[in-house]
Amino acid sequence: MAKAKSFADKVAKNTIDFKKHCPKCGEAYANIQLVKAEKSASGSWRFNDRHVAVCKCNDKEVVQ
Ligand SMILES: [Zn+2]
């Protein structure tokens, strides 16, 4: 039976340009882009995107 893999594992397989490893869990960080829609005061929507480093320590928090 296939073992379920974490989101960070999946991303790591598709990401080449990272080299940092988490000092806590030893996993390589996966750099992912989060895009968040936010409504401005004027009522229009804007999208904020940011890159975050994800490992097993924080993938549950970052990827909701
Ligand atoms: Zn970690």
N, CA, C, O and the ligand as a Tripos MOL2 file, in Angstrom:
@<TRIPOS>MOLECULE
protein
  257   255    65     0     0
PROTEIN
NO_CHARGES

@<TRIPOS>ATOM
      1 N           0.8460   -1.1990    0.0000 N.3       1 MET1
      2 CA          0.0000    0.0000    0.0000 C.3       1 MET1
      3 C           0.8760    1.2400    0.0000 C.2       1 MET1
      4 O           1.8480    1.3370    0.7500 O.2       1 MET1
      5 N           0.5230    2.1610   -0.8330 N.am      2 ALA2
      6 CA          1.3190    3.3880   -0.9390 C.3       2 ALA2
      7 C           1.1760    4.2270    0.3130 C.2       2 ALA2
      8 O           0.0800    4.4290    0.8360 O.2       2 ALA2
      9 N           2.2920    4.6980    0.7670 N.am      3 LYS3
     10 CA          2.2800    5.5360    1.9610 C.3       3 LYS3
     11 C           2.0220    6.9810    1.5740 C.2       3 LYS3
     12 O           2.6120    7.4990    0.6260 O.2       3 LYS3
     13 N           1.1530    7.6080    2.3010 N.am      4 ALA4
     14 CA          0.8350    9.0030    2.0130 C.3       4 ALA4
     15 C           2.0430    9.8800    2.2880 C.2       4 ALA4
     16 O           2.6960    9.7570    3.3250 O.2       4 ALA4
     17 N           2.3280   10.7550    1.3590 N.am      5 LYS5
     18 CA          3.4640   11.6490    1.5240 C.3       5 LYS5
     19 C           2.9960   13.0440    1.8600 C.2       5 LYS5
     20 O           1.9000   13.4660    1.4900 O.2       5 LYS5
     21 N           3.8430   13.7380    2.5610 N.am      6 SER6
     22 CA          3.4800   15.0950    2.9570 C.3       6 SER6
     23 C           3.5500   16.0270    1.7660 C.2       6 SER6
     24 O           4.1670   15.7270    0.7440 O.2       6 SER6
     25 N           2.9140   17.1380    1.9250 N.am      7 PHE7
     26 CA          2.9470   18.1370    0.8580 C.3       7 PHE7
     27 C           4.3710   18.5870    0.5840 C.2       7 PHE7
     28 O           4.7440   18.7980   -0.5700 O.2       7 PHE7
     29 N           5.1540   18.7330    1.6150 N.am      8 ALA8
     30 CA          6.5450   19.1680    1.4430 C.3       8 ALA8
     31 C           7.3260   18.1660    0.5990 C.2       8 ALA8
     32 O           8.1540   18.5530   -0.2250 O.2       8 ALA8
     33 N           7.0640   16.8910    0.8060 N.am      9 ASP9
     34 CA          7.7410   15.8760    0.0030 C.3       9 ASP9
     35 C           7.4060   16.0270   -1.4700 C.2       9 ASP9
     36 O           8.2830   15.9560   -2.3310 O.2       9 ASP9
     37 N           6.1340   16.2360   -1.7460 N.am     10 LYS10
     38 CA          5.7190   16.3790   -3.1360 C.3      10 LYS10
     39 C           6.3610   17.5930   -3.7720 C.2      10 LYS10
     40 O           6.8530   17.5260   -4.8980 O.2      10 LYS10
     41 N           6.3560   18.7050   -3.0500 N.am     11 VAL11
     42 CA          6.9420   19.9220   -3.5840 C.3      11 VAL11
     43 C           8.4380   19.7510   -3.7870 C.2      11 VAL11
     44 O           8.9880   20.1990   -4.7940 O.2      11 VAL11
     45 N           9.0940   19.1090   -2.8410 N.am     12 ALA12
     46 CA         10.5360   18.9240   -2.9220 C.3      12 ALA12
     47 C          10.9250   18.1660   -4.1830 C.2      12 ALA12
     48 O          11.9580   18.4490   -4.7890 O.2      12 ALA12
     49 N          10.1070   17.2140   -4.5750 N.am     13 LYS13
     50 CA         10.3920   16.4470   -5.7840 C.3      13 LYS13
     51 C          10.3610   17.3160   -7.0290 C.2      13 LYS13
     52 O          11.0330   17.0270   -8.0190 O.2      13 LYS13
     53 N           9.5670   18.3930   -6.9700 N.am     14 ASN14
     54 CA          9.4080   19.2460   -8.1390 C.3      14 ASN14
     55 C          10.2430   20.5170   -8.0520 C.2      14 ASN14
     56 O          10.1340   21.3960   -8.9070 O.2      14 ASN14
     57 N          11.0460   20.6130   -7.0590 N.am     15 THR15
     58 CA         11.8240   21.8370   -6.8480 C.3      15 THR15
     59 C          13.3010   21.4850   -6.7990 C.2      15 THR15
     60 O          13.7240   20.6040   -6.0510 O.2      15 THR15
     61 N          14.0600   22.1770   -7.5960 N.am     16 ILE16
     62 CA         15.4750   21.8380   -7.6810 C.3      16 ILE16
     63 C          16.3500   22.8770   -6.9940 C.2      16 ILE16
     64 O          17.3750   22.5450   -6.3980 O.2      16 ILE16
     65 N          15.9360   24.1400   -7.0820 N.am     17 ASP17
     66 CA         16.8440   25.2070   -6.6660 C.3      17 ASP17
     67 C          16.7300   25.5490   -5.1850 C.2      17 ASP17
     68 O          16.5720   26.7170   -4.8300 O.2      17 ASP17
     69 N          16.8070   24.5760   -4.3490 N.am     18 PHE18
     70 CA         16.9190   24.8670   -2.9290 C.3      18 PHE18
     71 C          18.0010   23.9660   -2.3510 C.2      18 PHE18
     72 O          18.2080   22.8420   -2.8080 O.2      18 PHE18
     73 N          18.6760   24.4780   -1.3490 N.am     19 LYS19
     74 CA         19.7640   23.6890   -0.7810 C.3      19 LYS19
     75 C          19.7530   23.6960    0.7390 C.2      19 LYS19
     76 O          20.5050   22.9640    1.3830 O.2      19 LYS19
     77 N          18.9030   24.5210    1.2960 N.am     20 LYS20
     78 CA         18.8940   24.6190    2.7490 C.3      20 LYS20
     79 C          18.1220   23.4660    3.3730 C.2      20 LYS20
     80 O          17.1060   23.0080    2.8490 O.2      20 LYS20
     81 N          18.6280   23.0260    4.4790 N.am     21 HIS21
     82 CA         17.9380   21.9710    5.2040 C.3      21 HIS21
     83 C          17.5280   22.4790    6.5740 C.2      21 HIS21
     84 O          18.2190   23.2920    7.1870 O.2      21 HIS21
     85 N          16.4160   21.9960    7.0300 N.am     22 CYS22
     86 CA         15.9220   22.3930    8.3370 C.3      22 CYS22
     87 C          16.7960   21.7760    9.4320 C.2      22 CYS22
     88 O          17.0670   20.5750    9.4160 O.2      22 CYS22
     89 N          17.2340   22.6080   10.3800 N.am     23 PRO23
     90 CA         18.0570   22.0640   11.4640 C.3      23 PRO23
     91 C          17.2690   21.1590   12.4130 C.2      23 PRO23
     92 O          17.8560   20.3550   13.1360 O.2      23 PRO23
     93 N          15.9600   21.2890   12.4110 N.am     24 LYS24
     94 CA         15.1520   20.4880   13.3420 C.3      24 LYS24
     95 C          14.8680   19.0990   12.8110 C.2      24 LYS24
     96 O          15.1490   18.1020   13.4760 O.2      24 LYS24
     97 N          14.3080   19.0340   11.6030 N.am     25 CYS25
     98 CA         13.8790   17.7250   11.1010 C.3      25 CYS25
     99 C          14.8450   17.1800   10.0560 C.2      25 CYS25
    100 O          14.7520   16.0100    9.6860 O.2      25 CYS25
    101 N          15.7860   18.0210    9.5650 N.am     26 GLY26
    102 CA         16.7550   17.5490    8.5960 C.3      26 GLY26
    103 C          16.2410   17.4910    7.1650 C.2      26 GLY26
    104 O          16.9800   17.1490    6.2420 O.2      26 GLY26
    105 N          14.9770   17.8270    6.9930 N.am     27 GLU27
    106 CA         14.4060   17.8180    5.6490 C.3      27 GLU27
    107 C          14.8680   19.0450    4.8720 C.2      27 GLU27
    108 O          15.0900   20.1060    5.4560 O.2      27 GLU27
    109 N          15.0110   18.9030    3.5690 N.am     28 ALA28
    110 CA         15.3150   20.0510    2.7280 C.3      28 ALA28
    111 C          14.0810   20.9380    2.6560 C.2      28 ALA28
    112 O          12.9540   20.4590    2.5330 O.2      28 ALA28
    113 N          14.3180   22.2200    2.7330 N.am     29 TYR29
    114 CA         13.2010   23.1370    2.5920 C.3      29 TYR29
    115 C          12.6830   23.1090    1.1610 C.2      29 TYR29
    116 O          13.4530   23.0320    0.2040 O.2      29 TYR29
    117 N          11.3890   23.1700    1.0390 N.am     30 ALA30
    118 CA         10.7790   23.3390   -0.2760 C.3      30 ALA30
    119 C          10.2880   24.7710   -0.3760 C.2      30 ALA30
    120 O           9.5150   25.2320    0.4640 O.2      30 ALA30
    121 N          10.7370   25.4680   -1.3980 N.am     31 ASN31
    122 CA         10.2840   26.8370   -1.5860 C.3      31 ASN31
    123 C           8.9890   26.8280   -2.3740 C.2      31 ASN31
    124 O           8.9580   26.4130   -3.5330 O.2      31 ASN31
    125 N           7.9410   27.2810   -1.7500 N.am     32 ILE32
    126 CA          6.6660   27.3200   -2.4520 C.3      32 ILE32
    127 C           6.1470   28.7460   -2.4780 C.2      32 ILE32
    128 O           6.5130   29.5770   -1.6480 O.2      32 ILE32
    129 N           5.3020   29.0030   -3.4340 N.am     33 GLN33
    130 CA          4.7280   30.3290   -3.5800 C.3      33 GLN33
    131 C           3.2900   30.2890   -3.0840 C.2      33 GLN33
    132 O           2.4610   29.5140   -3.5610 O.2      33 GLN33
    133 N           3.0280   31.1420   -2.1210 N.am     34 LEU34
    134 CA          1.6650   31.2410   -1.6160 C.3      34 LEU34
    135 C           1.0190   32.4880   -2.1940 C.2      34 LEU34
    136 O           1.5990   33.5730   -2.1560 O.2      34 LEU34
    137 N          -0.1670   32.3290   -2.7210 N.am     35 VAL35
    138 CA         -0.8940   33.4760   -3.2500 C.3      35 VAL35
    139 C          -2.1430   33.6770   -2.4130 C.2      35 VAL35
    140 O          -2.9510   32.7680   -2.2260 O.2      35 VAL35
    141 N          -2.2710   34.8810   -1.9220 N.am     36 LYS36
    142 CA         -3.3740   35.1760   -1.0350 C.3      36 LYS36
    143 C          -4.1770   36.3460   -1.5910 C.2      36 LYS36
    144 O          -3.6160   37.3900   -1.9200 O.2      36 LYS36
    145 N          -5.4550   36.1720   -1.6910 N.am     37 ALA37
    146 CA         -6.3130   37.2540   -2.1750 C.3      37 ALA37
    147 C          -6.7490   38.1120   -0.9910 C.2      37 ALA37
    148 O          -7.2300   37.6080    0.0230 O.2      37 ALA37
    149 N          -6.5730   39.3900   -1.1450 N.am     38 GLU38
    150 CA         -6.9800   40.2930   -0.0730 C.3      38 GLU38
    151 C          -7.8200   41.4180   -0.6370 C.2      38 GLU38
    152 O          -7.5450   41.9470   -1.7140 O.2      38 GLU38
    153 N          -8.8390   41.7670    0.1050 N.am     39 LYS39
    154 CA         -9.7000   42.8520   -0.3400 C.3      39 LYS39
    155 C          -9.1730   44.1650    0.2310 C.2      39 LYS39
    156 O          -8.9570   44.2920    1.4370 O.2      39 LYS39
    157 N          -8.9740   45.1200   -0.6420 N.am     40 SER40
    158 CA         -8.4320   46.3950   -0.1890 C.3      40 SER40
    159 C          -9.5430   47.2750    0.3690 C.2      40 SER40
    160 O         -10.7250   46.9460    0.2670 O.2      40 SER40
    161 N          -9.1490   48.3900    0.9570 N.am     41 ALA41
    162 CA        -10.1230   49.2970    1.5540 C.3      41 ALA41
    163 C         -11.0760   49.8610    0.5100 C.2      41 ALA41
    164 O         -12.2190   50.1990    0.8180 O.2      41 ALA41
    165 N         -10.6010   49.9600   -0.7240 N.am     42 SER42
    166 CA        -11.4500   50.5110   -1.7810 C.3      42 SER42
    167 C         -12.4070   49.4690   -2.3480 C.2      42 SER42
    168 O         -13.2180   49.7840   -3.2200 O.2      42 SER42
    169 N         -12.3230   48.2480   -1.8700 N.am     43 GLY43
    170 CA        -13.2740   47.2210   -2.2850 C.3      43 GLY43
    171 C         -12.7970   46.3480   -3.4260 C.2      43 GLY43
    172 O         -13.4990   45.4220   -3.8320 O.2      43 GLY43
    173 N         -11.6210   46.6240   -3.9480 N.am     44 SER44
    174 CA        -11.1190   45.7970   -5.0280 C.3      44 SER44
    175 C         -10.2140   44.6940   -4.4640 C.2      44 SER44
    176 O          -9.6340   44.8300   -3.3870 O.2      44 SER44
    177 N         -10.1140   43.6230   -5.2090 N.am     45 TRP45
    178 CA         -9.2820   42.5070   -4.7680 C.3      45 TRP45
    179 C          -7.8760   42.6480   -5.2970 C.2      45 TRP45
    180 O          -7.6540   43.0740   -6.4310 O.2      45 TRP45
    181 N          -6.9540   42.2920   -4.4740 N.am     46 ARG46
    182 CA         -5.5670   42.2440   -4.9310 C.3      46 ARG46
    183 C          -4.9520   40.9450   -4.4460 C.2      46 ARG46
    184 O          -5.4040   40.3470   -3.4700 O.2      46 ARG46
    185 N          -3.9270   40.5280   -5.1370 N.am     47 PHE47
    186 CA         -3.2920   39.2660   -4.7970 C.3      47 PHE47
    187 C          -1.8870   39.5080   -4.2770 C.2      47 PHE47
    188 O          -1.0660   40.1550   -4.9270 O.2      47 PHE47
    189 N          -1.6370   38.9900   -3.1230 N.am     48 ASN48
    190 CA         -0.2890   39.0460   -2.5660 C.3      48 ASN48
    191 C           0.3340   37.6690   -2.6910 C.2      48 ASN48
    192 O          -0.2560   36.6700   -2.2800 O.2      48 ASN48
    193 N           1.4990   37.6220   -3.2440 N.am     49 ASP49
    194 CA          2.1840   36.3330   -3.2840 C.3      49 ASP49
    195 C           3.5030   36.4380   -2.5530 C.2      49 ASP49
    196 O           4.1950   37.4550   -2.6130 O.2      49 ASP49
    197 N           3.8280   35.3860   -1.8760 N.am     50 ARG50
    198 CA          5.0900   35.3560   -1.1570 C.3      50 ARG50
    199 C           5.6600   33.9570   -1.2420 C.2      50 ARG50
    200 O           4.9370   32.9740   -1.4070 O.2      50 ARG50
    201 N           6.9720   33.8930   -1.1260 N.am     51 HIS51
    202 CA          7.6280   32.6040   -1.1550 C.3      51 HIS51
    203 C           7.9750   32.1940    0.2690 C.2      51 HIS51
    204 O           8.4870   32.9950    1.0510 O.2      51 HIS51
    205 N           7.6980   30.9770    0.5840 N.am     52 VAL52
    206 CA          8.0060   30.4960    1.9220 C.3      52 VAL52
    207 C           8.7710   29.1830    1.8240 C.2      52 VAL52
    208 O           8.5880   28.4020    0.8910 O.2      52 VAL52
    209 N           9.6220   28.9650    2.8010 N.am     53 ALA53
    210 CA         10.3540   27.7040    2.8870 C.3      53 ALA53
    211 C           9.5740   26.7510    3.7770 C.2      53 ALA53
    212 O           9.2670   27.0620    4.9280 O.2      53 ALA53
    213 N           9.2640   25.6040    3.2350 N.am     54 VAL54
    214 CA          8.4230   24.6620    3.9570 C.3      54 VAL54
    215 C           9.1820   23.3690    4.2020 C.2      54 VAL54
    216 O           9.8210   22.8260    3.3010 O.2      54 VAL54
    217 N           9.1040   22.8920    5.4180 N.am     55 CYS55
    218 CA          9.6140   21.5680    5.7320 C.3      55 CYS55
    219 C           8.5590   20.8500    6.5640 C.2      55 CYS55
    220 O           7.4350   21.3350    6.6950 O.2      55 CYS55
    221 N           8.9080   19.7240    7.1120 N.am     56 LYS56
    222 CA          7.9080   18.9640    7.8580 C.3      56 LYS56
    223 C           7.4640   19.6580    9.1300 C.2      56 LYS56
    224 O           6.3950   19.3700    9.6660 O.2      56 LYS56
    225 N           8.3050   20.5880    9.6160 N.am     57 CYS57
    226 CA          7.9580   21.2960   10.8470 C.3      57 CYS57
    227 C           6.7940   22.2550   10.6520 C.2      57 CYS57
    228 O           6.0070   22.4860   11.5700 O.2      57 CYS57
    229 N           6.6910   22.8090    9.4530 N.am     58 ASN58
    230 CA          5.6800   23.8530    9.2970 C.3      58 ASN58
    231 C           4.7280   23.6440    8.1230 C.2      58 ASN58
    232 O           3.9140   24.5200    7.8330 O.2      58 ASN58
    233 N           4.8110   22.5140    7.4490 N.am     59 ASP59
    234 CA          3.9360   22.3780    6.2840 C.3      59 ASP59
    235 C           2.4580   22.3300    6.6740 C.2      59 ASP59
    236 O           1.5930   22.7080    5.8840 O.2      59 ASP59
    237 N           2.1730   21.8720    7.8780 N.am     60 LYS60
    238 CA          0.7790   21.8530    8.3230 C.3      60 LYS60
    239 C           0.2560   23.2590    8.5670 C.2      60 LYS60
    240 O          -0.9280   23.5380    8.3780 O.2      60 LYS60
    241 N           1.1670   24.1500    8.9950 N.am     61 GLU61
    242 CA          0.7470   25.5180    9.2710 C.3      61 GLU61
    243 C           0.6240   26.3350    7.9970 C.2      61 GLU61
    244 O          -0.3020   27.1290    7.8340 O.2      61 GLU61
    245 N           1.5760   26.1240    7.0960 N.am     62 VAL62
    246 CA          1.6170   26.9470    5.8910 C.3      62 VAL62
    247 C           0.5580   26.5130    4.8940 C.2      62 VAL62
    248 O          -0.1120   27.3490    4.2880 O.2      62 VAL62
    249 N           0.4090   25.2360    4.7260 N.am     63 VAL63
    250 CA         -0.5290   24.7090    3.7450 C.3      63 VAL63
    251 C          -1.8040   24.2900    4.4540 C.2      63 VAL63
    252 O          -1.8560   23.2500    5.1100 O.2      63 VAL63
    253 N          -2.8040   25.0960    4.3160 N.am     64 GLN64
    254 CA         -4.0270   24.8260    5.0610 C.3      64 GLN64
    255 C          -5.1330   24.3640    4.1450 C.2      64 GLN64
    256 O          -6.2420   24.0900    4.6040 O.2      64 GLN64
    257 ZN         11.8170   21.1250    9.8190 Zn       65 ZN65
@<TRIPOS>BOND
     1     1     2 1
     2     2     3 1
     3     3     4 2
     4     3     5 am
     5     5     6 1
     6     6     7 1
     7     7     8 2
     8     7     9 am
     9     9    10 1
    10    10    11 1
    11    11    12 2
    12    11    13 am
    13    13    14 1
    14    14    15 1
    15    15    16 2
    16    15    17 am
    17    17    18 1
    18    18    19 1
    19    19    20 2
    20    19    21 am
    21    21    22 1
    22    22    23 1
    23    23    24 2
    24    23    25 am
    25    25    26 1
    26    26    27 1
    27    27    28 2
    28    27    29 am
    29    29    30 1
    30    30    31 1
    31    31    32 2
    32    31    33 am
    33    33    34 1
    34    34    35 1
    35    35    36 2
    36    35    37 am
    37    37    38 1
    38    38    39 1
    39    39    40 2
    40    39    41 am
    41    41    42 1
    42    42    43 1
    43    43    44 2
    44    43    45 am
    45    45    46 1
    46    46    47 1
    47    47    48 2
    48    47    49 am
    49    49    50 1
    50    50    51 1
    51    51    52 2
    52    51    53 am
    53    53    54 1
    54    54    55 1
    55    55    56 2
    56    55    57 am
    57    57    58 1
    58    58    59 1
    59    59    60 2
    60    59    61 am
    61    61    62 1
    62    62    63 1
    63    63    64 2
    64    63    65 am
    65    65    66 1
    66    66    67 1
    67    67    68 2
    68    67    69 am
    69    69    70 1
    70    70    71 1
    71    71    72 2
    72    71    73 am
    73    73    74 1
    74    74    75 1
    75    75    76 2
    76    75    77 am
    77    77    78 1
    78    78    79 1
    79    79    80 2
    80    79    81 am
    81    81    82 1
    82    82    83 1
    83    83    84 2
    84    83    85 am
    85    85    86 1
    86    86    87 1
    87    87    88 2
    88    87    89 am
    89    89    90 1
    90    90    91 1
    91    91    92 2
    92    91    93 am
    93    93    94 1
    94    94    95 1
    95    95    96 2
    96    95    97 am
    97    97    98 1
    98    98    99 1
    99    99   100 2
   100    99   101 am
   101   101   102 1
   102   102   103 1
   103   103   104 2
   104   103   105 am
   105   105   106 1
   106   106   107 1
   107   107   108 2
   108   107   109 am
   109   109   110 1
   110   110   111 1
   111   111   112 2
   112   111   113 am
   113   113   114 1
   114   114   115 1
   115   115   116 2
   116   115   117 am
   117   117   118 1
   118   118   119 1
   119   119   120 2
   120   119   121 am
   121   121   122 1
   122   122   123 1
   123   123   124 2
   124   123   125 am
   125   125   126 1
   126   126   127 1
   127   127   128 2
   128   127   129 am
   129   129   130 1
   130   130   131 1
   131   131   132 2
   132   131   133 am
   133   133   134 1
   134   134   135 1
   135   135   136 2
   136   135   137 am
   137   137   138 1
   138   138   139 1
   139   139   140 2
   140   139   141 am
   141   141   142 1
   142   142   143 1
   143   143   144 2
   144   143   145 am
   145   145   146 1
   146   146   147 1
   147   147   148 2
   148   147   149 am
   149   149   150 1
   150   150   151 1
   151   151   152 2
   152   151   153 am
   153   153   154 1
   154   154   155 1
   155   155   156 2
   156   155   157 am
   157   157   158 1
   158   158   159 1
   159   159   160 2
   160   159   161 am
   161   161   162 1
   162   162   163 1
   163   163   164 2
   164   163   165 am
   165   165   166 1
   166   166   167 1
   167   167   168 2
   168   167   169 am
   169   169   170 1
   170   170   171 1
   171   171   172 2
   172   171   173 am
   173   173   174 1
   174   174   175 1
   175   175   176 2
   176   175   177 am
   177   177   178 1
   178   178   179 1
   179   179   180 2
   180   179   181 am
   181   181   182 1
   182   182   183 1
   183   183   184 2
   184   183   185 am
   185   185   186 1
   186   186   187 1
   187   187   188 2
   188   187   189 am
   189   189   190 1
   190   190   191 1
   191   191   192 2
   192   191   193 am
   193   193   194 1
   194   194   195 1
   195   195   196 2
   196   195   197 am
   197   197   198 1
   198   198   199 1
   199   199   200 2
   200   199   201 am
   201   201   202 1
   202   202   203 1
   203   203   204 2
   204   203   205 am
   205   205   206 1
   206   206   207 1
   207   207   208 2
   208   207   209 am
   209   209   210 1
   210   210   211 1
   211   211   212 2
   212   211   213 am
   213   213   214 1
   214   214   215 1
   215   215   216 2
   216   215   217 am
   217   217   218 1
   218   218   219 1
   219   219   220 2
   220   219   221 am
   221   221   222 1
   222   222   223 1
   223   223   224 2
   224   223   225 am
   225   225   226 1
   226   226   227 1
   227   227   228 2
   228   227   229 am
   229   229   230 1
   230   230   231 1
   231   231   232 2
   232   231   233 am
   233   233   234 1
   234   234   235 1
   235   235   236 2
   236   235   237 am
   237   237   238 1
   238   238   239 1
   239   239   240 2
   240   239   241 am
   241   241   242 1
   242   242   243 1
   243   243   244 2
   244   243   245 am
   245   245   246 1
   246   246   247 1
   247   247   248 2
   248   247   249 am
   249   249   250 1
   250   250   251 1
   251   251   252 2
   252   251   253 am
   253   253   254 1
   254   254   255 1
   255   255   256 2
@<TRIPOS>SUBSTRUCTURE
     1 MET1         2 RESIDUE 1 A MET
     2 ALA2         6 RESIDUE 1 A ALA
     3 LYS3        10 RESIDUE 1 A LYS
     4 ALA4        14 RESIDUE 1 A ALA
     5 LYS5        18 RESIDUE 1 A LYS
     6 SER6        22 RESIDUE 1 A SER
     7 PHE7        26 RESIDUE 1 A PHE
     8 ALA8        30 RESIDUE 1 A ALA
     9 ASP9        34 RESIDUE 1 A ASP
    10 LYS10       38 RESIDUE 1 A LYS
    11 VAL11       42 RESIDUE 1 A VAL
    12 ALA12       46 RESIDUE 1 A ALA
    13 LYS13       50 RESIDUE 1 A LYS
    14 ASN14       54 RESIDUE 1 A ASN
    15 THR15       58 RESIDUE 1 A THR
    16 ILE16       62 RESIDUE 1 A ILE
    17 ASP17       66 RESIDUE 1 A ASP
    18 PHE18       70 RESIDUE 1 A PHE
    19 LYS19       74 RESIDUE 1 A LYS
    20 LYS20       78 RESIDUE 1 A LYS
    21 HIS21       82 RESIDUE 1 A HIS
    22 CYS22       86 RESIDUE 1 A CYS
    23 PRO23       90 RESIDUE 1 A PRO
    24 LYS24       94 RESIDUE 1 A LYS
    25 CYS25       98 RESIDUE 1 A CYS
    26 GLY26      102 RESIDUE 1 A GLY
    27 GLU27      106 RESIDUE 1 A GLU
    28 ALA28      110 RESIDUE 1 A ALA
    29 TYR29      114 RESIDUE 1 A TYR
    30 ALA30      118 RESIDUE 1 A ALA
    31 ASN31      122 RESIDUE 1 A ASN
    32 ILE32      126 RESIDUE 1 A ILE
    33 GLN33      130 RESIDUE 1 A GLN
    34 LEU34      134 RESIDUE 1 A LEU
    35 VAL35      138 RESIDUE 1 A VAL
    36 LYS36      142 RESIDUE 1 A LYS
    37 ALA37      146 RESIDUE 1 A ALA
    38 GLU38      150 RESIDUE 1 A GLU
    39 LYS39      154 RESIDUE 1 A LYS
    40 SER40      158 RESIDUE 1 A SER
    41 ALA41      162 RESIDUE 1 A ALA
    42 SER42      166 RESIDUE 1 A SER
    43 GLY43      170 RESIDUE 1 A GLY
    44 SER44      174 RESIDUE 1 A SER
    45 TRP45      178 RESIDUE 1 A TRP
    46 ARG46      182 RESIDUE 1 A ARG
    47 PHE47      186 RESIDUE 1 A PHE
    48 ASN48      190 RESIDUE 1 A ASN
    49 ASP49      194 RESIDUE 1 A ASP
    50 ARG50      198 RESIDUE 1 A ARG
    51 HIS51      202 RESIDUE 1 A HIS
    52 VAL52      206 RESIDUE 1 A VAL
    53 ALA53      210 RESIDUE 1 A ALA
    54 VAL54      214 RESIDUE 1 A VAL
    55 CYS55      218 RESIDUE 1 A CYS
    56 LYS56      222 RESIDUE 1 A LYS
    57 CYS57      226 RESIDUE 1 A CYS
    58 ASN58      230 RESIDUE 1 A ASN
    59 ASP59      234 RESIDUE 1 A ASP
    60 LYS60      238 RESIDUE 1 A LYS
    61 GLU61      242 RESIDUE 1 A GLU
    62 VAL62      246 RESIDUE 1 A VAL
    63 VAL63      250 RESIDUE 1 A VAL
    64 GLN64      254 RESIDUE 1 A GLN
    65 ZN65       257 GROUP 0 **** ****
